[in-house]
C-alpha cells in the first residue's frame, strides 16, 4: 500500500508495510534521491523494499533540481534541495523523526538537511569522500565541508576498496562514533543485512 505526494516537480512515495508484517516499526525510513541531478542516487527502492518487508514505513523522495536558469551556486543549490525536502517531510506528516538514507551525491542533500532539521539517524551509501571531490557538473562552485556534530546514529556504507579511501579522507568515516559498514554488494542483501543488524543494536 502506498500513496504518492507531489511537491513542485519532486515526488514522494509513501509505502506502508504489509498487514502480515510480524511487527510495525515506529521509526520511518526516508530514501532521498535527486535523479535528474545525480542519476546514481536513484538506486534506493531496492533497499526500501527490503525494509518494507521488515515492518518499516518507507518514504521515497526524489527531488528535482531547480530550473537551469536559476543561479548555479552550490550553497544555493543545497539550500534549494533542503527546502524541497523540508516541504516534502511536512506533507508526509510522519509522527517521528526518520532515518534518512542517501547514496552518492544525494548524501550532500541529507547532510545539509540534518544540519538544521531533526533525524533519528542517517545512512550514507558510497558518499563522496569530500565536497571538494564532487564533480563540477553537480557542484559548480566550491561547497564548504559540513561541520555538524554526529550526535545521532550515523552509518557510512561502501564496498571494501572504497571504504579504505573514505576512512582516509571522509570526515564522518573517520569519526569514532560513526558506524562504517563494508558490504560486497550495496544493492543486495549483504548491505541490507548489515544495516538491519546495526538497527537492531540501536533498537530501531
Steps between C-alpha positions, in 0.01 A plus 500: 500500500637842410400855423670750274561860604624761253668829590599713205684254272617285790326176595443324829382140506382381842500122532344336803603152619275206409233401750663160554825656632609343828548850643440863409810712559422848637797673335439583132778472244545771236693418183621821337605533138528771237505289187506789252800645683690177571341190339714269717309617807175344375603142576326500839159326451666158534598582859155646565339173391721300735412717800133516404481125553649553848215724608644844424307779336722603208482840335673544165573864420639599159578871487516679167777759466417867437453634149826539304446876493525516881826624652747213505676555831554177690391638839178632344443164333530320834264752662250430223524124552463546876187714458348243266571219746360706789178560309468136406553389859224737614260362239578140594386568860720231654470477881868450588833631366607249235820326410620647170668291230695656213749385241786672317439874454156483664698453823573874478127576503444293812801649678375850419155411630605338828728794579188693605213247505418200723593144410520168683805407295654498154637227275734620224584253224817577305505868596761731347828499690467878523299779343811610312508167315147532361483561125464861391204386291318444832658771715593790268666702778692391813280378785622526857552169676230408750581560865197363688578288804400133463290488817253251353544160330688521170613216275725524196463201268726413208684222324842394637734695270294817525479474879879518525490835319209627709673407826798701384317808367136514611429698817217276615673172416793616716277593795513244784125518565403422140429143391693398187341205320688311231273311259591306189177600323333830586184407308456154649430319822856539629461874557141459619593235756785713636277806534225292659743368762612856571135602542455213747788626715336845503154368578354645181 
